Amino acid sequence: MEDGKPTGPKAKWWSRPTPGGATHNAPDEPSPAEDEVPTADATGVAGVATAHAADALPQPSASEPVTPPPAPETVASVPATQPVAPLHEPDEYSTPPYGGPGPWAPAPPVQRPVPTPAHGTPVPPQYAGTSGAGIPTSPAPGFTPPTHASAQPQSAQWLQYDPWGAPRQPLTSPGPPLGADGGRTKNRRGSLLIGAVLLALVAGGIGGGIGAYVERNGGLTQVELPQTGRNSGDRAPDSVAGIAASALPSVVTLHVSGTSESGTGTGFVLDKSGHILTNNHVVAPAGSSGEITVTFSGGETARAEVVGKDSGYDLAVVKVTGVSGLKPLPLGNSDNVQVGDPVVAIGAPFDLSNTVTSGIISAKGRPITAGGEKGDGSDISYVDALQTDAPINPGNSGGPLVDTDAHVIGINSAIRAADSGSTPEGGQAGSIGLGFAIPINQGKRVAEELINTGKATHPVIGVTLDMKYTGDGAKVGTKGAAGKPAVTPDGPGAKAGIKPGDVITEVDGSRVHSGEELIVKIRAHRPGDRLDLGLTRGGKDLSISLTLGSATGT
C-alpha cells in the first residue's frame, strides 16, 4: 500500500557511507564528503543524513578560518557511493530505538564518536543545545545551520537534540555548575548567622522581662481569691457581738498613778452626771494626791476624782466632769442569775482596752476574801461572789459582767491563779477560768451610799469571831479587840442571846463552815435585814433570829 513513505533503502543514523577514493582518509574512516547524495524520491532521508553528517563534524579551531557551508548544488554534485546495508531491516514507522528519535523517547545511552574532518572540509559551528546540567547554550555568533533544498523540518529537531543534556531531565540535580555562586552562598550564610544571633538576643531579652514580671507580680495574671461580700454588720442583740456593741460605749479604762505605785483598771458609767463604778483596789494607788485618768471606748480622755470608796466591799466611785454624751450601762438583778447563764466580761486586761470575753455563771454565793496586804485586816474584802469561767485577767478589775440583755449583773474583782497569784518575774498571774464578781445588787447599794454620803455602811451582828478556829462553823471569841467583850453589849447579837464560845453553823438555812463565810453571808445583806441563825452551844443545836445592825466602813 502506498502511504507516501520512501520505497528504497533509507540511511539510518547508525549507518556510515563506505570510504571513497580520497587518499587522505584512512581506509576504515568514513568521510562526510562521501555521504549519499539525496534523490528526488528520498528527500526526507537525505535531509536526515545531511543533518547528521554536519552534526558529526568537529568545530574548526580559532586559528582556522571558518569556511561557509557549500551550496546545495555543490553537495549534490558529489558522486554518490553505494551505501552499506543497515544492520537491521528498515522500520517504516521509525519506532525507537531503530527509528528516528522522538520527543517521547529517552536519549540512547551511547555517544557516537566525533570523526576528524578532512583537511579543508568546512566545519559548522556548534549548534544550540543544552549543557550537561540542563542549561541552554547558544550557537556561535553569526552561525546559521546549513539547510538543504530537500531537507525536512525534522533536521531542526536533530540540530537541537543533545543526548547528554535533555531539557528538564538532567542526569544530576538541575542548577548552575558547582562554584558558580560561592560568594553569594557565603554571604547568605553570614546573614543567617547574624539573624540567628539577633533573634537569640531579642528572645533572651523578652524572656528576661517576662521572668522579672512574673517574679515581682507572682504570675502573668493576678490571683483573686473568692471572698464573701460585705454585709450590714448587724448582729442579734443577745449574741456576744450584739452584747459587746451595746455595752462597750459605757465601759472605760482607768490609769491611776500615785507617789509610790500606779495601776490600770476598768470601770463603767453609772449615770449621765459622770459617776463611774470600779474596784477600790484600782484607785487605791492614787492615795490622797494621786492622779486618775479615764479613757472612754472612743478614745476620749478625762480627769477623774474619787467620790467615795470602801475596802470591805472593794468598791469605789469616781466622777468625770465636762464630758457630754455619756451612756450609762443598765443595771440588772443578780438575784435572777442562774448557774449556767451566759455572760460577757468587758475590760482592759494588761491595759488592752475594750477587750471582750465570754463564758457562763459557774457558781453563785461563792465566799471569797481578797486583799490583806496591810496585815491588819483593814483592807480585806469579803464578797459573796458570782463565779464565772469568762477569762478575767489583771486590768479587768472594776469592769462589768453583763448578761444577754447587756445589763450589769456583777463587777469583776478577783481571780484564782494556779499558783500564789504572781509570776516569777513579780507580775500577776493570768486567768485559769476561775473569775469572781461582786453581785450588782450589793454593788448598787454600796455605790448609792458612796455617791450620797461618801461612805458605805456594813451590816453587823455585834460579835467578834475567833478566826483561828479550825472546826466546822464560825466560833464566837472569848474576848474582843483591845480588851473589849467578844459580844457587843446591846448589840444585835447580845439582844438575840448569842454568847461567847457559841458556834454559828447556819445563816438563813445555808451551812456556814468558817468565820469568813459568816462575814460574807452577813455582808450580802443590808443593815436592818432580819436573819435566822443556827448555832451549837454545849453540844446542843439552837436557833435564833436577829436584826442586822450598821457600821461605817473604811
C-alpha positions in Angstrom: 0.0 0.0 0.0 1.4 3.4 -1.0 1.3 5.8 2.0 3.9 8.3 0.9 6.8 6.6 2.5 10.1 6.1 0.5 10.3 2.7 -1.2 14.0 2.5 -1.4 16.5 1.9 1.3 16.9 4.7 3.8 20.1 5.6 5.6 19.9 5.5 9.4 21.9 7.4 12.0 23.9 4.3 12.9 24.8 3.7 9.1 28.0 5.1 7.7 28.9 5.5 4.0 31.7 3.4 2.7 35.1 5.0 2.2 35.6 6.8 -1.1 38.6 7.4 -3.3 40.2 10.1 -1.3 43.7 9.2 -0.5 44.0 11.3 2.7 41.4 9.3 4.7 42.1 6.1 6.5 40.8 3.0 4.9 38.1 2.5 7.6 37.4 6.1 8.3 34.3 7.4 6.8 34.3 10.8 5.1 31.5 13.2 5.3 32.0 14.3 1.7 31.3 10.8 0.5 27.8 10.6 2.1 24.9 9.5 -0.1 23.5 12.3 -2.3 19.8 12.8 -1.8 17.5 11.8 -4.6 14.1 13.0 -5.6 12.3 10.0 -4.0 14.1 10.1 -0.7 14.3 13.7 0.3 13.3 13.1 4.0 16.1 10.5 4.5 18.6 12.6 2.7 17.8 15.6 4.9 18.4 13.5 8.0 21.6 12.1 6.7 22.9 15.5 5.7 22.0 16.9 9.1 23.7 14.1 11.0 26.8 14.4 8.7 27.0 18.1 9.6 26.4 17.3 13.3 29.3 14.9 13.3 31.9 17.4 12.1 34.1 19.0 14.7 34.2 22.7 15.1 37.2 24.5 13.5 39.9 25.8 15.7 40.2 29.5 16.4 43.2 29.8 14.1 41.5 28.3 11.1 39.1 30.5 9.1 35.5 29.3 9.1 34.5 28.3 5.6 30.8 28.9 4.8 29.0 25.7 4.0 28.8 24.8 0.3 25.8 25.5 -1.6 23.3 22.7 -2.2 24.3 22.4 -5.8 27.9 21.6 -4.7 26.9 19.0 -2.3 24.6 17.4 -4.9 27.5 17.2 -7.4 29.5 14.9 -5.2 29.4 11.5 -6.8 27.2 9.1 -4.8 28.5 5.8 -3.5 26.8 2.6 -2.8 25.6 2.7 0.9 26.3 -0.2 3.2 23.3 -2.3 4.1 21.9 -1.5 7.5 22.3 -3.9 10.4 18.6 -4.1 10.9 15.7 -4.2 8.5 14.2 -0.7 7.9 11.4 0.3 10.2 8.7 2.0 8.2 7.2 3.5 11.4 10.6 4.9 12.7 10.0 3.4 16.1 12.8 3.8 18.7 15.5 2.5 19.1 15.6 1.8 15.3 13.6 4.7 14.0 14.2 8.4 14.4 14.3 9.8 17.9 11.0 11.3 19.0 10.1 13.6 21.9 8.6 10.6 23.7 11.8 8.5 23.8 14.7 9.0 26.1 18.2 9.6 24.7 20.1 6.5 23.8 22.8 5.6 26.3 25.6 5.9 23.7 27.5 8.8 22.3 28.7 8.5 18.7 32.4 9.2 18.1 33.3 12.5 16.6 35.2 11.9 13.3 38.1 14.0 12.4 37.2 16.0 9.2 39.5 16.0 6.2 41.7 19.0 5.7 39.8 21.9 4.1 36.4 20.4 4.9 34.1 23.2 6.1 33.1 22.6 9.8 29.9 24.4 11.0 30.0 25.9 14.5 28.4 24.1 17.5 24.6 24.1 17.3 22.4 25.4 20.0 21.5 22.9 22.7 21.8 22.3 26.4 24.7 21.7 28.7 25.0 18.6 30.8 23.4 20.4 33.6 20.3 21.3 31.5 21.3 24.9 30.9 20.6 26.1 27.3 23.6 27.1 25.2 23.5 29.4 22.2 25.3 28.9 18.8 28.4 30.8 18.0 27.7 34.4 16.8 26.9 34.5 13.1 26.2 30.8 12.8 23.3 29.6 10.7 22.7 25.9 10.5 23.1 24.5 6.9 20.0 23.7 5.0 19.3 21.5 2.0 16.7 22.1 -0.7 15.2 18.8 0.1 15.6 19.0 3.9 12.5 18.3 6.0 11.6 20.1 9.3 12.9 17.0 11.1 16.5 18.4 10.7 15.8 21.2 13.1 14.9 18.6 15.7 18.2 16.8 15.2 20.1 20.2 15.4 18.5 20.8 18.8 18.9 17.3 20.1 21.5 16.6 22.8 21.5 13.1 24.4 23.5 14.3 27.4 21.5 17.4 28.1 17.8 16.6 27.6 15.8 19.6 28.8 14.2 19.1 32.2 15.8 15.6 32.5 19.4 16.2 33.7 21.5 13.3 35.0 22.3 15.3 38.0 20.4 17.9 40.1 19.4 20.9 38.0 21.1 24.2 38.7 24.1 26.2 37.9 27.5 24.5 37.9 29.2 24.0 41.3 31.0 27.1 42.4 29.1 29.4 40.2 27.7 31.5 43.2 30.1 30.6 46.1 30.4 34.2 47.2 26.6 34.5 47.3 26.3 31.4 49.5 28.9 32.7 51.9 27.0 36.0 52.2 23.8 34.1 52.7 25.4 32.0 55.5 26.7 35.1 57.2 23.3 36.8 57.0 21.7 33.8 58.5 24.2 33.6 61.3 23.7 37.3 62.2 20.0 36.9 62.1 20.1 33.9 64.4 22.3 35.9 66.9 19.9 38.8 66.8 16.9 36.5 67.2 18.5 34.9 70.2 19.3 38.3 71.8 15.7 39.5 71.3 14.2 36.3 72.7 16.5 36.4 75.7 15.5 40.0 76.4 11.8 39.2 76.1 12.3 36.1 78.3 14.2 38.0 81.0 11.5 40.7 81.0 8.7 38.2 81.4 10.6 36.4 84.1 11.2 39.6 86.1 7.5 40.5 85.8 6.4 37.1 87.0 8.8 37.2 90.0 7.5 40.7 91.0 3.9 40.0 90.5 3.6 36.3 91.1 2.4 35.4 87.6 1.2 36.9 84.3 -2.2 37.3 85.9 -3.1 38.4 89.4 -4.7 35.8 91.7 -8.1 36.8 93.1 -9.4 34.5 95.8 -13.1 34.1 96.4 -14.5 36.1 99.2 -17.9 36.7 100.8 -19.3 40.2 100.2 -19.6 42.8 102.9 -22.8 42.6 104.9 -24.6 45.1 107.0 -22.8 44.1 110.2 -26.0 43.7 112.2 -25.9 41.0 114.9 -28.5 39.5 117.1 -28.8 41.7 120.3 -28.3 38.6 122.5 -25.2 37.4 120.7 -21.8 38.2 122.1 -21.2 40.7 119.3 -24.6 42.3 119.9 -23.9 42.5 123.7 -20.5 44.0 123.2 -21.7 46.6 120.7 -24.3 47.7 123.2 -22.1 47.7 126.3 -18.7 48.9 125.0 -19.6 52.6 124.8 -20.3 52.6 128.6 -17.0 51.0 129.6 -13.9 53.0 130.4 -10.3 52.3 131.2 -8.7 53.9 134.3 -5.0 54.8 134.6 -4.0 55.6 138.1 -0.7 56.9 139.4 0.4 57.8 142.9 3.6 58.7 144.7 4.8 55.2 145.0 2.8 53.0 142.7 0.5 53.0 139.7 -2.0 50.7 138.1 -4.7 50.1 135.4 -8.2 49.0 135.8 -11.7 49.2 134.3 -15.0 50.9 135.2 -18.4 51.6 133.7 -20.7 54.7 133.6 -23.5 54.8 136.2 -25.3 58.0 135.1 -25.1 61.0 132.9 -23.6 63.0 135.7 -20.3 61.3 135.2 -20.2 58.8 138.0 -18.2 55.7 137.3 -18.1 52.5 139.4 -14.9 50.5 139.8 -12.9 48.5 142.4 -11.3 50.1 145.4 -8.0 48.4 144.7 -8.0 50.0 141.3 -8.0 53.6 142.7 -6.0 52.8 145.9 -2.6 53.6 144.3 -3.7 57.3 143.8 -3.9 57.8 147.6 -4.9 61.3 148.5 -2.8 63.2 146.0 -2.5 60.9 143.0 -4.0 61.2 139.5 -6.7 59.3 137.8 -7.3 59.4 134.0 -10.4 57.9 132.4 -10.2 56.8 128.8 -13.6 56.1 127.0 -14.1 53.5 124.4 -13.9 56.1 121.6 -10.5 57.3 122.8 -11.6 60.4 124.6 -9.8 61.0 128.0 -10.8 63.0 131.1 -9.5 63.6 134.6 -11.5 61.9 137.4 -11.8 62.4 141.2 -12.7 59.9 143.8 -16.2 60.3 145.2 -16.1 57.5 147.8 -14.5 54.1 148.3 -14.8 51.1 150.7 -12.2 48.4 151.2 -14.6 46.0 152.9 -16.7 45.8 149.7 -13.7 46.6 147.4 -15.8 49.2 145.6 -15.2 52.8 144.6 -16.9 55.6 142.7 -15.1 58.2 140.7 -16.5 61.2 138.7 -15.5 62.9 135.5 -16.6 66.5 134.7 -17.0 68.4 131.4 -17.9 65.2 129.4 -21.1 65.1 127.4 -22.8 62.2 125.6 -22.2 59.7 128.4 -24.1 56.5 128.1 -24.9 54.8 131.4 -24.8 51.0 131.4 -28.1 49.5 132.7 -28.0 47.5 135.9 -29.5 44.1 136.2 -30.6 42.0 139.2 -28.1 39.4 140.5 -30.7 37.6 142.3 -32.2 36.4 139.0 -28.9 34.9 137.8 -28.8 31.1 137.5 -25.8 28.8 137.2 -25.1 28.2 133.5 -26.4 31.6 132.3 -24.2 33.1 129.5 -22.3 36.2 130.5 -19.8 38.6 128.9 -16.9 40.2 130.6 -15.5 43.6 129.3 -12.3 45.3 130.4 -8.7 46.2 129.8 -6.6 43.3 130.7 -2.9 44.3 130.8 -4.1 47.7 129.5 -5.7 46.2 126.4 -8.8 48.4 126.3 -12.2 47.2 125.1 -11.4 43.5 125.4 -14.4 41.3 125.3 -14.6 37.7 126.7 -17.5 35.4 127.3 -18.4 32.5 129.5 -21.1 31.3 131.9 -22.0 31.6 135.5 -20.1 28.8 137.1 -21.5 29.2 140.7 -23.3 31.6 142.9 -22.7 32.7 146.5 -19.0 31.8 146.4 -17.5 33.3 149.6 -14.1 34.9 148.8 -11.8 37.2 150.5 -9.3 39.5 148.8 -6.7 41.9 149.9 -5.0 41.7 153.3 -1.7 43.2 152.1 -1.7 45.7 155.0 -1.6 42.9 157.6 -4.2 44.4 160.0 -7.2 43.1 158.1 -8.5 46.6 157.3 -8.1 46.1 153.5 -9.7 42.7 153.4 -12.8 42.4 151.3 -15.5 39.8 151.9 -17.6 39.1 148.8 -20.4 36.7 148.3 -19.3 36.4 144.7 -20.6 35.1 141.4 -18.1 32.7 139.9 -17.6 32.7 136.1 -15.3 31.0 133.6 -15.2 34.0 131.3 -11.5 34.9 131.1 -10.7 37.7 133.6 -7.1 39.0 133.9 -5.3 41.8 135.7 -6.7 45.0 134.3 -10.3 43.6 134.1 -10.9 44.6 137.8 -13.9 47.0 138.1 -15.2 46.0 134.7 -18.8 44.9 134.1 -20.0 41.3 133.9 -23.2 41.5 131.8 -26.0 39.2 130.8 -27.5 38.5 127.4 -29.5 41.8 127.8 -26.3 43.7 128.2 -27.3 44.5 131.8 -24.7 44.5 134.6 -25.1 41.6 137.0 -21.6 41.8 138.6 -18.4 43.7 139.0 -15.3 41.7 138.1 -13.0 41.8 141.1 -10.8 38.8 141.6 -9.3 35.6 140.0 -7.9 32.4 141.4 -4.5 31.7 139.9 -2.8 28.3 139.6 0.0 29.4 141.9 0.3 32.0 144.6 -1.1 34.7 142.3 2.1 36.1 141.0 4.6 35.2 138.3 8.4 34.6 138.9 9.1 38.0 137.4 6.8 39.6 140.0 3.7 40.2 137.8 0.3 38.9 138.4 -0.7 35.6 137.0 -3.4 35.2 134.3 -6.8 33.6 134.3 -7.3 29.9 134.6 -11.1 30.1 134.2 -11.8 31.0 137.9 -13.1 34.5 138.0 -15.2 36.2 140.6 -17.6 39.2 140.5 -19.3 41.2 143.2 -23.1 40.8 142.7 -24.6 44.0 141.3 -27.3 44.1 144.0 -24.5 44.6 146.5 -22.7 47.0 144.2 -25.7 49.1 143.6 -26.4 49.7 147.3 -22.7 50.5 148.0 -22.5 52.8 145.0 -25.6 54.7 146.1 -24.1 55.2 149.6 -20.8 56.3 148.2 -22.4 58.8 145.9 -24.8 60.1 148.5 -22.6 60.2 151.6 -19.1 59.3 150.5 -19.2 56.3 152.9 -20.6 52.8 152.8 -22.3 51.0 155.7 -21.8 47.4 156.7 -24.4 45.1 158.2 -23.1 43.6 161.5 -24.3 41.2 164.3 -22.2 42.8 167.0 -19.8 39.8 167.8 -16.1 39.2 167.5 -15.2 35.9 165.8 -12.3 33.6 166.6 -10.6 33.5 163.1 -8.1 30.8 164.3 -10.9 28.2 164.9 -10.4 25.2 162.6 -13.7 23.4 163.3 -16.8 23.5 161.2 -18.7 26.7 161.6 -17.9 30.2 162.9 -16.9 30.4 166.6 -17.6 33.4 168.7 -14.4 34.6 170.5 -14.0 34.8 174.2 -12.8 38.4 174.1 -12.8 41.3 171.7 -10.2 43.6 170.3 -8.3 45.9 172.7 -9.8 44.0 175.7 -13.4 44.7 174.8 -16.0 42.0 175.2 -16.5 39.5 172.3 -20.2 40.2 172.2 -21.0 43.9 172.0 -23.4 44.9 174.8 -26.8 45.9 173.5 -25.8 44.9 170.0 -27.9 42.7 167.6 -26.1 39.5 168.8 -26.5 40.3 172.5 -30.1 41.1 172.0 -30.6 37.7 170.2 -28.9 35.8 173.0 -25.6 34.9 171.4 -22.9 34.1 174.0 -19.1 33.9 173.8 -18.0 30.4 172.6 -21.1 29.7 170.5 -20.5 28.2 167.1 -22.7 29.6 164.4 -23.4 26.9 161.7 -26.2 28.3 159.6 -27.5 31.6 158.1 -31.0 31.5 156.7 -30.7 27.8 156.3 -27.3 27.9 154.5 -24.5 26.0 156.1 -21.5 28.0 157.3 -18.1 26.4 157.6 -15.8 29.2 158.7 -15.7 32.7 160.1 -15.0 34.2 156.6 -18.1 32.6 155.3 -20.2 34.1 158.1 -19.0 37.6 157.3 -19.7 37.1 153.6 -23.2 35.9 154.3 -23.9 38.8 156.6 -22.5 41.5 154.2 -24.6 40.1 151.4 -27.5 41.8 153.2 -28.4 45.4 154.1 -28.4 46.8 157.6 -31.8 46.2 159.2 -32.4 42.9 157.4 -33.6 40.1 159.7 -31.6 36.8 159.8 -32.2 33.3 161.1 -29.1 31.8 162.6 -28.4 28.2 163.7 -25.8 27.6 166.4 -24.3 25.0 168.7 -23.8 25.5 172.4 -22.6 22.8 174.7 -23.4 20.2 172.1 -26.9 21.4 171.7 -28.3 23.0 168.5 -30.1 26.3 168.9 -32.0 28.6 166.5 -32.2 32.4 167.0 -33.3 35.4 165.0 -31.7 38.9 164.9 -31.9 42.2 163.1 -28.6 43.4 161.4 -27.0 46.4 162.8 -24.9 49.0 160.9 -21.3 50.0 161.0 -19.4 52.6 158.9 -16.9 51.2 156.5 -13.4 52.5 155.7 
